[in-house]
Amino acid sequence: MTTVEKAEVLRALHQAPEILRVVNVWDAISTKVITDLPDTKAIATAGHSIAASHGYADGTMPLQDSLDAIELIVKATELPVTADLDDGYEAPGETVRRAIAIGVVGANVEDRLKPFDESVARVSAIIAAAEAEGVPFQLNARTDAIARGAGPLDERVTEAIARGRAFLDQGAALVFIPGLTDRESVQRVVSELGRNTVSVIGLPGALSAAEYEDLGIARISYGPFIQRATLLALQNLATDLYGSGVIPADLPALN
């Protein structure tokens, strides 16, 4: 598929009645493993995980290094790739243009609670850049109003809705709201922004994917938790090898 065709596939997945579940990857081999699963419909990168695998703290990896790592992921799959582009860096429109050039067809870009007007302008710049490239880019515009905001939950949800509505008005495909974990808040956000306009991150103790789907959420991802589980498995295996020293007989082969 062409880049435009992949973007159109991702758009259809966002608009489908079924919630899009994306299991986040961080390098070529994790991408291949997830791509090979029959239920995988799209690939999403985890910025935190990519940064960690290169020795950076989350949000501190230089743009070019990040794009180089994402390009390896794009080349490892034929599926649409939506990338975590942190806050879009200094020029979010140019960042997305460069991402499109390597085959990325969607992205998470976070507001980090920058001033409202600035955050909206950055979303607008991304959409304009994508339109100039002729790609129906699927911007998953993230607001940290709940996860990083202060004050009662009700007030943070109000801010998330205000920012989300503004992002959607500028052309974002979805609004990504980390911290949206309870049924009442989800119902309120969806009633204000509409079904199939909101994405969430699956967190321990949060609603299940099926429950989010029933409430009208379009997409669920799992961020750095996938890498953490993988590294825990590695640590547990290494601990066992320091003991028994025997590789498990049922260890699967990788192509």
MARTORSE-252122 format. One record per residue: residue in three letters; x, y, z of N, C-alpha, C in turn. Coordinates in steps of 0.05 Angstrom, whole numbers, plus 5000, padded with zeros to 4 digits. Each point is the difference from the previous one (the first is absolute). Example, Ala and Ser with C-alpha at 12.3 -4.5 7.8 and 13.67 -1.06 7.14 Angstrom:
<nodes>
  rest  n.east  n.north  n.up  ca.east  ca.north  ca.up  c.east  c.north  c.up
   Ala    5264     4886  5156     4982      5024   5000    5018     5024  5000
   Ser    4993     5021  4986     5016      5024   5001    4985     5022  5014
</nodes>
This chain:
<nodes>
  rest  n.east  n.north  n.up  ca.east  ca.north  ca.up  c.east  c.north  c.up
   Met    5017     4976  5000     4983      5024   5000    5017     5025  5000
   Thr    4990     5021  4988     5013      5026   5001    4996     5012  5028
   Thr    5015     5022  5005     4996      5014   5025    4972     5010  5003
   Val    4989     5011  4979     4972      5010   5001    4981     4977  5006
   Glu    5004     4978  4987     4982      4977   5004    5002     4990  5029
   Lys    5024     5000  5011     5003      4991   5028    4986     5020  5019
   Ala    5002     5025  4994     4986      5020   5016    4970     4996  4999
   Glu    4990     4994  4977     4971      4995   4997    4991     4975  5015
   Val    5017     4980  5000     4994      4975   5016    4999     5007  5030
   Leu    5019     5016  5009     5001      5007   5028    4975     5017  5007
   Arg    4993     5018  4982     4976      5016   5005    4975     4983  5002
   Ala    4997     4980  4983     4977      4981   5001    5000     4985  5026
   Leu    5024     4992  5010     5001      4985   5025    4991     5018  5023
   His    5007     5026  4999     4992      5018   5021    4970     5005  5000
   Gln    4988     4998  4976     4971      5006   4998    4982     4976  5002
   Ala    5012     4976  5001     4985      4975   5002    4986     4998  5027
   Pro    4978     4985  5001     4986      4996   5026    5018     4986  5020
   Glu    5017     4982  4991     5018      4986   5018    5023     5017  5009
   Ile    5007     4999  5025     5023      5016   5010    5026     4989  4987
   Leu    5017     5018  4992     5026      4992   4989    5019     4995  5023
   Arg    5010     4976  5003     5019      4993   5021    5028     5000  4987
   Val    5018     5016  5010     5028      5000   4990    5019     4993  5023
   Val    5017     4981  4995     5020      4991   5019    5026     5013  4993
   Asn    5009     5018  5016     5022      5018   4992    5027     4986  4998
   Val    5015     5008  4980     5026      4988   4994    5022     5021  5002
   Trp    5025     4991  4999     5022      5019   5004    5024     4994  4982
   Asp    5000     4978  4985     5022      4994   4981    4990     4981  4979
   Ala    5018     4992  4982     4992      4984   4977    4990     4973  5008
   Ile    5013     4986  5019     4992      4973   5007    4973     5000  5016
   Ser    4996     5020  5018     4974      5000   5013    4978     5006  4980
   Thr    5007     5016  4980     4980      5006   4979    4993     4975  4984
   Lys    5020     4984  4993     4995      4975   4985    4984     4980  5016
   Val    5006     4998  5026     4985      4982   5017    4971     5008  5002
   Ile    4994     5025  5004     4972      5009   5001    4987     4999  4973
   Thr    5014     5008  4979     4988      4999   4973    4990     4972  4993
   Asp    5015     4979  5009     4993      4973   4993    4975     4989  5014
   Leu    4990     5014  5020     4976      4992   5013    4975     5006  4983
   Pro    4982     4981  4997     4978      5004   4982    4981     5022  5008
   Asp    4999     5008  5025     4982      5021   5009    5012     5028  4997
   Thr    5025     5002  4991     5013      5026   4997    4991     5013  4975
   Lys    4990     5025  5003     4990      5015   4977    5017     5024  4994
   Ala    5015     5010  5020     5017      5023   4996    5022     4999  5021
   Ile    5021     5014  4995     5024      5001   5018    5002     5028  5012
   Ala    5004     5001  5027     5004      5025   5014    5026     4999  5015
   Thr    5016     5020  4997     5025      5001   5015    4995     5011  5028
   Ala    5018     4994  5018     5000      5011   5027    5025     5017  5004
   Gly    4996     5026  5002     5022      5018   5002    5017     4995  5024
   His    4987     4994  5023     5014      4994   5025    5018     4976  4996
   Ser    4990     4979  4987     5015      4976   4996    5023     5003  4980
   Ile    4995     5015  4979     5022      5005   4981    5022     5016  5013
   Ala    4993     5020  5016     5020      5016   5014    5015     4983  5019
   Ala    4986     4983  5016     5014      4983   5019    5019     4981  4987
   Ser    4992     4989  4977     5018      4981   4986    5025     5013  4988
   His    5000     5027  4999     5023      5015   4990    5014     5015  5023
   Gly    4991     4995  5024     5014      5012   5023    4991     5028  5007
   Tyr    4976     5008  4990     4989      5027   5006    4977     4998  5019
   Ala    4996     5021  5016     4976      5002   5016    4977     5008  4981
   Asp    4976     4993  5008     4977      5006   4983    4998     5030  4993
   Gly    4997     5006  4975     4997      5028   4991    5026     5015  4996
   Thr    5022     4986  5002     5026      5014   4997    5016     4990  4975
   Met    4989     4981  4985     5015      4989   4977    5000     5021  4978
   Pro    5023     5006  4988     5001      5019   4978    4982     4991  4977
   Leu    4989     5020  4986     4981      4994   4978    5012     4981  4979
   Gln    5023     5006  4990     5011      4983   4979    5004     4971  5009
   Asp    5010     4997  5025     5003      4973   5010    4973     4986  5002
   Ser    4980     5014  5009     4973      4989   5001    4990     4992  4973
   Leu    5003     5017  4980     4991      4994   4973    5015     4976  4989
   Asp    5025     4999  5005     5016      4977   4990    4990     4974  5012
   Ala    4993     5000  5026     4989      4976   5012    4973     4993  4989
   Ile    4984     5020  4996     4973      4996   4989    5001     4989  4972
   Glu    5019     5010  4984     5003      4991   4972    5005     4970  4999
   Leu    5016     4989  5019     5006      4972   5001    4974     4984  5005
   Ile    4983     5011  5016     4974      4988   5006    4982     5000  4975
   Val    4999     5022  4986     4984      5002   4976    5009     4980  4979
   Lys    5026     4996  4998     5011      4981   4981    4996     4971  5007
   Ala    4993     4995  5026     4997      4973   5009    4972     4989  4997
   Thr    4981     5017  4990     4972      4991   4998    4988     5012  4975
   Glu    4979     4987  4990     4983      5011   4979    4975     5014  5010
   Leu    4997     4998  5026     4976      5012   5013    5003     5030  5004
   Pro    4978     5015  5003     5002      5028   5006    5015     5005  5026
   Val    5017     5020  5001     5015      5006   5025    4992     5027  5010
   Thr    4992     5002  5025     4995      5025   5013    5021     5003  5022
   Ala    5013     5023  5000     5024      5003   5016    4996     5020  5023
   Asp    5014     4995  5022     5000      5018   5023    5022     5021  4994
   Leu    4992     5025  4996     5018      5021   4993    5003     5020  5023
   Asp    4997     4991  5025     5003      5016   5023    4982     5025  4998
   Asp    5011     5024  5003     4984      5025   4998    5002     5013  4973
   Gly    5012     4985  4981     5003      5011   4973    5026     5016  4996
   Tyr    5016     5002  5022     5025      5015   4999    4996     5029  4993
   Glu    5020     5014  4991     4999      5029   4997    4980     5009  4979
   Ala    4999     4985  4978     4982      5007   4978    4983     4975  4993
   Pro    4977     4997  5013     4985      4975   4996    4991     4995  4972
   Gly    4995     5021  4985     4992      4996   4972    5023     4987  4984
   Glu    5024     5010  5004     5023      4989   4986    5007     4972  5010
   Thr    4996     4995  5026     5004      4974   5011    4982     4979  4986
   Val    4975     5007  4997     4981      4982   4987    5006     4997  4971
   Arg    5009     5021  4987     5007      4998   4971    5023     4980  4998
   Arg    5020     5001  5017     5022      4981   4999    4991     4972  5007
   Ala    4981     4997  5018     4989      4974   5007    4986     4988  4976
   Ile    4984     5016  4986     4986      4990   4977    5020     4991  4978
   Ala    5022     5014  4998     5020      4993   4980    5012     4972  5004
   Ile    4999     4990  5025     5011      4973   5005    4977     4979  5002
   Gly    4976     5009  4993     4977      4981   4999    4981     4999  5023
   Val    5003     5018  5019     4982      5001   5023    4974     5012  4991
   Val    4977     4989  5009     4974      5010   4991    4982     5010  5023
   Gly    5011     5000  5024     4985      5011   5023    5020     5005  5022
   Ala    4992     5016  5020     5018      5006   5022    4985     5009  5025
   Asn    5012     4993  5023     4993      5013   5025    5018     5024  5003
   Val    4988     5023  5006     5015      5024   5006    4986     5012  5025
   Glu    5016     5004  5021     4989      5008   5026    5002     5030  5005
   Asp    4980     5010  5015     5001      5029   5005    5017     5008  5024
   Arg    5005     4980  5017     5016      5006   5025    4989     5024  5015
   Leu    4974     5005  4997     4986      5022   5013    5013     5027  4993
   Lys    5010     5003  4976     5008      5026   4991    4976     5018  4999
   Pro    5003     5026  5000     4976      5018   4999    4981     4992  4978
   Phe    4974     5003  5005     4979      4991   4983    5004     5008  4971
   Asp    5003     5026  4995     5003      5010   4972    5024     4989  4986
   Glu    5022     4997  5015     5024      4989   4988    4996     4971  4993
   Ser    4987     4985  5017     4995      4972   4995    4982     4996  4975
   Val    4980     5017  4997     4982      4998   4977    5016     5008  4975
   Ala    5017     5020  5001     5015      5008   4977    5019     4978  4991
   Arg    5011     4985  5018     5018      4979   4993    4985     4977  4986
   Val    4976     4994  5009     4984      4981   4986    4993     5010  4972
   Ser    4993     5025  4997     4994      5011   4974    5024     4998  4981
   Ala    5024     5005  5011     5024      4998   4983    5004     4972  4990
   Ile    4994     4980  5017     5004      4972   4992    4980     4993  4977
   Ile    4975     5008  5003     4980      4994   4980    5007     5014  4974
   Ala    5009     5024  5001     5007      5015   4976    5023     4986  4986
   Ala    5020     4991  5014     5023      4986   4988    4991     4974  4987
   Ala    4983     4985  5013     4991      4975   4989    4984     5005  4974
   Glu    4982     5020  5001     4985      5007   4976    5017     5008  4977
   Ala    5022     5014  5006     5019      5008   4979    5014     4976  4988
   Glu    5003     4979  5015     5012      4976   4990    4979     4982  4986
   Gly    4975     5007  5002     4979      4984   4987    4994     4974  5014
   Val    5004     4999  5026     4996      4976   5016    4978     5005  5021
   Pro    4980     4982  5001     4979      5003   5021    5011     4990  5027
   Phe    5019     5015  5009     5016      4993   5024    4981     4997  5025
   Gln    5004     4979  5015     4983      4995   5023    5013     5010  5025
   Leu    4995     5025  5006     5012      5012   5024    4983     4992  5025
   Asn    5014     4987  5018     4988      4992   5026    5009     5021  5020
   Ala    4987     5022  5000     5009      5024   5015    4996     4995  5030
   Arg    5022     4999  5015     4999      4993   5028    4998     5025  5017
   Thr    4982     4999  5020     4999      5020   5020    5006     4988  5027
   Asp    5017     5013  5015     5008      4990   5027    4983     5013  5022
   Ala    4977     5010  4993     4984      5015   5019    4992     4983  5024
   Ile    4995     4974  4996     4993      4983   5022    5025     4989  5014
   Ala    5018     4989  4984     5024      4987   5012    5019     5019  5014
   Arg    5002     5024  4990     5020      5019   5011    4987     5025  5012
   Gly    4974     5003  4997     4987      5023   5010    4997     5000  5031
   Ala    4993     5023  5010     4996      5003   5029    4970     5004  5006
   Gly    4993     4996  5024     4972      5004   5008    4983     4975  4999
   Pro    4975     5003  5007     4981      4977   5000    4998     4988  4972
   Leu    4993     4974  5000     4997      4986   4974    4980     5013  4982
   Asp    4978     5009  5011     4979      5013   4984    5011     5024  4985
   Glu    5017     5016  5012     5011      5023   4987    5020     4992  4979
   Arg    5015     4979  5005     5020      4990   4980    4986     4988  4976
   Val    4978     4987  5004     4984      4989   4978    4989     5023  4983
   Thr    4990     5021  5013     4990      5024   4986    5022     5012  4982
   Glu    5024     5002  5010     5022      5010   4984    5007     4981  4977
   Ala    4999     4974  5005     5006      4981   4979    4979     5002  4978
   Ile    4975     5004  5007     4979      5003   4980    5005     5026  4983
   Ala    5006     5022  5014     5004      5025   4985    5024     4998  4981
   Arg    5022     4988  5009     5023      4997   4982    4993     4980  4978
   Gly    4987     4978  5007     4993      4980   4980    4982     5011  4979
   Arg    4980     5015  5007     4982      5012   4980    5016     5019  4981
   Ala    5018     5015  5011     5016      5018   4984    5018     4985  4981
   Phe    5012     4978  5010     5018      4984   4983    4984     4987  4977
   Leu    4977     4990  5006     4983      4988   4979    4991     5021  4980
   Asp    4994     5024  5009     4992      5021   4982    5022     5008  4981
   Gln    5025     4996  5008     5023      5006   4983    5006     4977  4980
   Gly    4987     4977  5004     5004      4978   4981    5012     4975  5011
   Ala    5006     4999  5026     5010      4976   5012    4981     4977  4996
   Ala    5010     4976  4996     4983      4977   4996    4988     4991  5026
   Leu    5016     5000  5021     4992      4992   5027    5012     5018  5021
   Val    4988     4999  5024     5012      5013   5023    5009     4977  5019
   Phe    5025     5000  5007     5012      4980   5018    5000     5012  5028
   Ile    4986     4987  5018     4997      5010   5028    5010     4980  5020
   Pro    5026     4999  5006     5010      4983   5021    4987     5007  5026
   Gly    4995     4979  5016     4988      5005   5026    4969     4998  5000
   Leu    4989     4995  4976     4971      4997   4998    4993     4971  5006
   Thr    4996     4994  5026     4999      4972   5009    4973     4992  5012
   Asp    4983     5019  5008     4975      4992   5013    4977     5004  4981
   Arg    4979     4984  5004     4977      5000   4982    4987     5027  4998
   Glu    4996     5013  5023     4985      5026   5000    5015     5021  4983
   Ser    5026     5001  5003     5016      5020   4985    5000     4993  4970
   Val    5002     4974  4993     4999      4992   4972    4973     5008  4988
   Gln    4979     4994  5014     4973      5007   4990    4997     5030  4995
   Arg    5011     5016  5019     4998      5029   4997    5015     5010  4976
   Val    5025     4990  4997     5017      5009   4977    4988     4992  4974
   Val    4991     4975  4997     4988      4990   4975    4974     5015  4994
   Ser    4984     5007  5020     4976      5015   4995    5006     5028  4989
   Glu    5022     5011  5009     5008      5027   4991    5014     5000  4973
   Leu    5018     4980  4996     5017      5000   4976    4990     4982  4978
   Gly    4984     4980  5007     4989      4982   4980    5013     4973  5001
   Arg    4986     4980  4991     5011      4973   4998    5022     4999  4979
   Asn    5019     4982  5003     5022      4996   4981    5016     5025  4996
   Thr    5003     5017  5021     5017      5023   4998    5021     5000  5022
   Val    4999     4980  5018     5018      5001   5024    5016     4974  5001
   Ser    5025     5002  5008     5017      4977   5005    5010     5001  5028
   Val    5007     4976  5011     5009      4998   5027    5024     4981  5002
   Ile    5013     5000  5023     5021      4981   5006    4989     4980  5020
   Gly    5005     4975  4996     4992      4980   5019    5019     5000  5024
   Leu    4988     5003  5023     5016      5002   5025    4991     4978  5019
   Pro    5018     4991  5018     4991      4981   5020    4976     5011  5016
   Gly    4979     4984  5002     4977      5009   5015    4980     5016  4985
   Ala    5006     5007  4975     4982      5016   4984    4978     4982  4988
   Leu    4983     5011  4983     4980      4985   4987    5013     4981  4979
   Ser    4985     4979  4993     5011      4982   4980    4995     5012  4972
   Ala    5014     4988  4980     4997      5010   4973    4970     4997  4991
   Ala    4988     4978  5008     4972      4996   4992    4982     5021  5013
   Glu    5005     5008  5024     4984      5020   5014    5004     5027  4986
   Tyr    5025     5007  4994     5006      5025   4986    4985     5000  4973
   Glu    5001     4978  4986     4986      4998   4974    4970     5005  5003
   Asp    4988     4988  5020     4971      5004   5005    4993     5029  5005
   Leu    5019     5015  5012     4995      5028   5007    5007     5019  4976
   Gly    5011     4989  4978     5004      5017   4977    5029     5009  4995
   Ile    5019     4988  5015     5028      5007   4996    5010     4987  4974
   Ala    5016     5015  4985     5009      4991   4974    5025     4982  5001
   Arg    5017     5006  5019     5026      4986   4998    5012     4998  5028
   Ile    5013     4977  5005     5014      4996   5025    5029     4990  4995
   Ser    5019     5013  5013     5028      4992   4998    5010     4993  5028
   Tyr    5025     4991  5001     5011      4991   5026    5027     5011  5007
   Gly    5009     5019  4983     5024      5015   5007    5024     4983  5008
   Pro    5014     5008  5021     5025      4986   5008    4995     4974  5015
   Phe    4975     4994  5006     4994      4976   5016    5008     4974  4985
   Ile    4999     5001  4974     5007      4977   4984    5030     4994  5003
   Gln    5016     5021  4998     5029      4996   5003    5007     4991  5029
   Arg    4986     5012  5019     5005      4993   5028    4994     4970  5005
   Ala    4978     4990  4988     4994      4972   5003    5021     4982  4986
   Thr    5009     5009  4977     5021      4986   4985    5026     4999  5016
   Leu    5008     5022  5012     5024      5001   5015    4998     4984  5026
   Leu    4976     4999  5011     4996      4983   5024    5004     4971  4993
   Ala    4989     4992  4976     5004      4972   4991    5030     4994  4996
   Leu    5014     5020  4989     5029      4996   4997    5014     4997  5027
   Gln    4993     5017  5018     5012      4999   5027    4994     4974  5014
   Asn    4975     4991  4997     4993      4974   5012    5015     4977  4988
   Leu    5003     5000  4973     5016      4980   4987    5029     5000  5008
   Ala    5011     5024  5002     5028      5002   5008    5004     4990  5028
   Thr    4981     5006  5018     5002      4990   5027    4999     4970  5001
   Asp    4983     4988  4984     4999      4971   4998    5026     4988  4989
   Leu    5011     5014  4980     5025      4990   4988    5023     5001  5019
   Tyr    5000     5020  5018     5021      5001   5020    4996     4978  5021
   Gly    4975     4988  5000     4995      4977   5017    5005     4974  4986
   Ser    4979     4992  4984     5002      4974   4986    5020     5001  4977
   Gly    5002     5022  4987     5018      5002   4977    4989     4986  4975
   Val    4974     4994  5000     4988      4985   4977    4979     5017  4986
   Ile    5003     5003  4974     4980      5014   4984    4974     4984  5000
   Pro    4977     5012  5004     4975      4985   4999    4997     4985  4973
   Ala    4990     4975  5001     4997      4984   4977    4979     5010  4981
   Asp    4980     5015  5011     4978      5009   4983    5004     5028  4989
   Leu    5025     5010  5001     5005      5027   4990    4995     5001  4970
   Pro    4983     5018  4991     4994      5001   4971    5022     5012  4984
   Ala    5001     4992  4975     5020      5011   4981    4989     5025  4988
   Leu    5018     5019  4994     4992      5025   4986    5010     4999  4971
   Asn    4984     5009  4982     5008      5000   4972    5020     5022  4995
</nodes>
